[in-house]
Amino acid sequence: MKLSDIESKDLKEGQSKELEGEITRDIIEILEEEGITVQMLVDAALELYAPHPGLETRELAEEKFLKELNIAISDPNLCLLIYSGVLLEKEGRVGRLPNISRSSYEKDLTFIIADEVLGMSISKYISGDKGMFEFVRFDKQKPGILAELGPFMDDIIGGLIGGVSANMYTRAMAEAAEKSADKEEQKEKDPEHKSDVIAG
């Protein structure tokens, strides 16, 4: 029997396709309650900043990073992934994680990989494989706030910064290439740039 032969039931038929009701909590506010500000995210991201086309200065990079961050956190699924890390960190601090003692949580034992999996999932959700590459870069070097966070939040925030950073570089380079192509096209159309010399 093929999977395509199995009749499926739409158990969510008639369900709204949009969020309903008033949103009472914002993920940025939740992070701020945990002592993590947007500026801390920016500062950590820019510690590993490397100039690229479209990101020639740190000022440009900060502007693009903030734009990409706002795009990313507009997705409720991403916000829920981040929030899961916040809750795991809180439970770990008081020794209430399932199957892990408080001392194991505090030591950030290497065989506990749920934190890494969440960080990778967040970065990949935002920016695919490029995001995962950036997550590894930030996870290894732990710039800025990442060095101060607990076992779960350093990976959660590392995943967020990595995914957003990857999108920042990708979009900035694409926009720079597009501008360059537009300039070349304009040169070809502009009669002032055409040569008067006729080959003989």
C-alpha positions as CSV (number, residue, x, y, z in Angstrom):
1,M,0.0,0.0,0.0
2,K,1.3,3.5,-0.9
3,L,1.0,6.5,1.4
4,S,-1.0,8.2,-1.4
5,D,-3.6,5.4,-1.2
6,I,-4.4,6.2,2.5
7,E,-7.4,8.5,2.8
8,S,-6.7,11.5,4.9
9,K,-9.1,13.4,7.1
10,D,-8.9,17.1,7.5
11,L,-9.5,17.3,11.3
12,K,-8.9,21.1,11.3
13,E,-11.4,21.9,8.5
14,G,-13.0,25.2,9.1
15,Q,-10.3,26.4,11.5
16,S,-9.1,30.0,11.1
17,K,-6.0,30.4,9.1
18,E,-4.9,33.5,11.1
19,L,-4.1,34.2,14.7
20,E,-7.1,35.3,16.8
21,G,-7.5,37.3,19.9
22,E,-5.3,39.9,21.6
23,I,-1.6,39.1,21.9
24,T,-0.7,39.8,25.5
25,R,3.0,38.9,25.5
26,D,5.8,39.8,23.1
27,I,9.0,37.6,22.8
28,I,11.2,40.7,23.0
29,E,9.6,41.7,26.3
30,I,10.0,38.1,27.6
31,L,13.7,38.2,26.7
32,E,14.1,41.6,28.4
33,E,12.6,40.1,31.6
34,E,15.4,37.5,31.4
35,G,18.0,40.3,31.1
36,I,18.5,40.0,27.3
37,T,18.0,43.2,25.4
38,V,17.9,43.8,21.6
39,Q,21.1,45.8,21.9
40,M,22.8,42.8,23.5
41,L,21.7,40.7,20.5
42,V,23.1,43.3,18.1
43,D,26.4,43.6,20.1
44,A,26.9,39.9,20.1
45,A,26.2,39.6,16.4
46,L,28.5,42.4,15.5
47,E,31.4,41.0,17.5
48,L,31.8,38.5,14.7
49,Y,30.9,41.0,11.9
50,A,32.9,40.7,8.7
51,P,32.4,43.3,6.0
52,H,30.5,42.1,2.9
53,P,29.0,43.7,-0.2
54,G,26.0,45.6,1.2
55,L,27.4,45.5,4.7
56,E,30.5,47.6,4.3
57,T,30.2,49.3,7.7
58,R,29.1,48.2,11.2
59,E,26.4,50.8,11.0
60,L,24.9,49.2,7.9
61,A,25.3,45.8,9.5
62,E,23.4,46.9,12.7
63,E,20.6,48.4,10.6
64,K,20.3,45.2,8.5
65,F,20.5,42.9,11.5
66,L,17.7,44.8,13.3
67,K,15.5,44.6,10.1
68,E,16.1,40.8,9.8
69,L,15.5,40.3,13.5
70,N,12.1,42.1,13.3
71,I,11.2,39.9,10.3
72,A,12.2,36.7,12.2
73,I,10.3,37.5,15.4
74,S,7.1,38.3,13.5
75,D,6.7,34.5,13.1
76,P,4.8,33.1,16.1
77,N,6.4,29.6,15.6
78,L,9.9,31.0,16.0
79,C,8.7,32.9,19.1
80,L,7.4,29.7,20.6
81,L,10.7,27.9,19.9
82,I,12.6,30.7,21.7
83,Y,10.1,30.7,24.6
84,S,10.6,26.9,25.0
85,G,14.2,27.7,25.8
86,V,13.2,30.4,28.3
87,L,11.0,27.9,30.1
88,L,13.6,25.2,30.1
89,E,16.2,27.6,31.6
90,K,13.8,28.6,34.3
91,E,12.9,25.0,35.2
92,G,16.6,24.1,35.2
93,R,17.5,26.9,37.6
94,V,15.1,25.5,40.2
95,G,15.9,21.8,39.5
96,R,12.6,20.9,37.9
97,L,13.7,19.5,34.5
98,P,12.6,16.0,33.8
99,N,15.3,13.3,34.2
100,I,18.0,15.9,34.9
101,S,19.3,16.9,38.3
102,R,19.9,20.5,39.1
103,S,23.6,19.9,39.4
104,S,23.6,18.2,35.9
105,Y,21.8,21.3,34.5
106,E,24.3,23.7,36.1
107,K,27.3,21.7,34.8
108,D,25.9,21.8,31.2
109,L,27.0,18.2,30.7
110,T,28.1,17.4,27.2
111,F,25.8,14.4,26.7
112,I,22.8,16.7,27.2
113,I,22.2,17.9,23.6
114,A,18.6,19.1,23.8
115,D,19.9,22.7,24.1
116,E,22.1,22.3,21.0
117,V,19.2,20.7,19.0
118,L,16.9,23.7,19.9
119,G,19.6,26.2,18.9
120,M,20.2,24.4,15.6
121,S,16.4,24.2,15.0
122,I,16.0,27.9,15.6
123,S,18.8,28.9,13.3
124,K,17.7,26.5,10.6
125,Y,14.1,27.6,10.9
126,I,15.2,31.2,10.2
127,S,17.8,30.7,7.5
128,G,18.3,27.0,6.5
129,D,21.8,25.5,6.4
130,K,23.4,29.0,6.3
131,G,21.7,29.7,9.7
132,M,23.1,26.4,11.1
133,F,26.6,27.3,9.9
134,E,26.3,30.7,11.7
135,F,24.9,29.1,14.8
136,V,28.0,26.9,15.0
137,R,30.2,30.0,14.6
138,F,28.5,31.8,17.4
139,D,28.2,28.8,19.6
140,K,31.9,28.1,19.5
141,Q,33.1,31.7,20.0
142,K,30.2,32.8,22.4
143,P,30.5,36.6,21.8
144,G,28.9,39.1,24.1
145,I,25.8,38.0,26.0
146,L,26.2,34.4,24.9
147,A,29.1,33.9,27.3
148,E,26.9,34.9,30.2
149,L,23.8,32.9,29.5
150,G,22.7,29.6,31.0
151,P,23.0,26.1,29.3
152,F,19.8,26.5,27.3
153,M,19.6,30.2,26.6
154,D,23.1,30.4,25.2
155,D,22.1,28.0,22.4
156,I,18.6,29.5,22.0
157,I,20.0,33.0,21.6
158,G,22.9,31.7,19.6
159,G,20.4,30.1,17.2
160,L,18.4,33.3,16.9
161,I,21.5,35.5,16.3
162,G,23.0,32.9,13.9
163,G,19.8,32.6,11.8
164,V,19.2,36.4,11.7
165,S,22.9,37.0,10.9
166,A,22.8,34.6,8.0
167,N,19.8,36.3,6.5
168,M,21.4,39.7,7.0
169,Y,24.5,38.7,5.0
170,T,22.4,36.8,2.3
171,R,20.0,39.6,1.8
172,A,22.6,42.4,1.9
173,M,24.7,40.6,-0.7
174,A,21.7,40.0,-3.0
175,E,20.6,43.7,-2.7
176,A,24.2,44.8,-3.5
177,A,24.4,42.5,-6.5
178,E,21.0,43.8,-7.7
179,K,22.1,47.5,-7.4
180,S,25.3,46.7,-9.3
181,A,23.4,45.0,-12.1
182,D,21.0,48.0,-12.2
183,K,24.0,50.4,-12.5
184,E,25.4,48.4,-15.4
185,E,22.1,48.3,-17.1
186,Q,21.8,52.1,-16.7
187,K,25.2,52.6,-18.2
188,E,24.3,50.6,-21.3
189,K,21.1,52.7,-21.7
190,D,22.7,56.1,-21.0
191,P,23.8,57.6,-24.3
192,E,26.6,59.7,-22.5
193,H,28.4,56.4,-21.7
194,K,28.2,55.1,-25.3
195,S,31.4,55.4,-27.3
196,D,31.4,57.7,-30.4
197,V,34.3,55.7,-31.9
198,I,33.4,53.6,-34.9
199,A,35.5,50.6,-35.5
200,G,37.1,50.6,-38.9
